[in-house]
């Protein structure tokens, strides 16, 4: 099953790569409408979420400052 999953992911990546190339070519001539998945693949969305370590560390910021802990 893992082999099929990996193959499916590879096919999806190949499809996204092909669609991204088509969007880039179209956008060179005029504004283009882009599927959100393709836009994400192309890096259009900035990731702003905290990683787990930073989130856990921030839980104790108030305690270090002398305040109450979250939660």
Protein Blocks (a to p, Z undefined) as FASTA:
>chain_A
ZZmmmmmmmmmmmmmmmmmmmmmmmmmmoccdddfklmmmnopaccfbdcfklmmmmmmm
mmmnopaceZZ
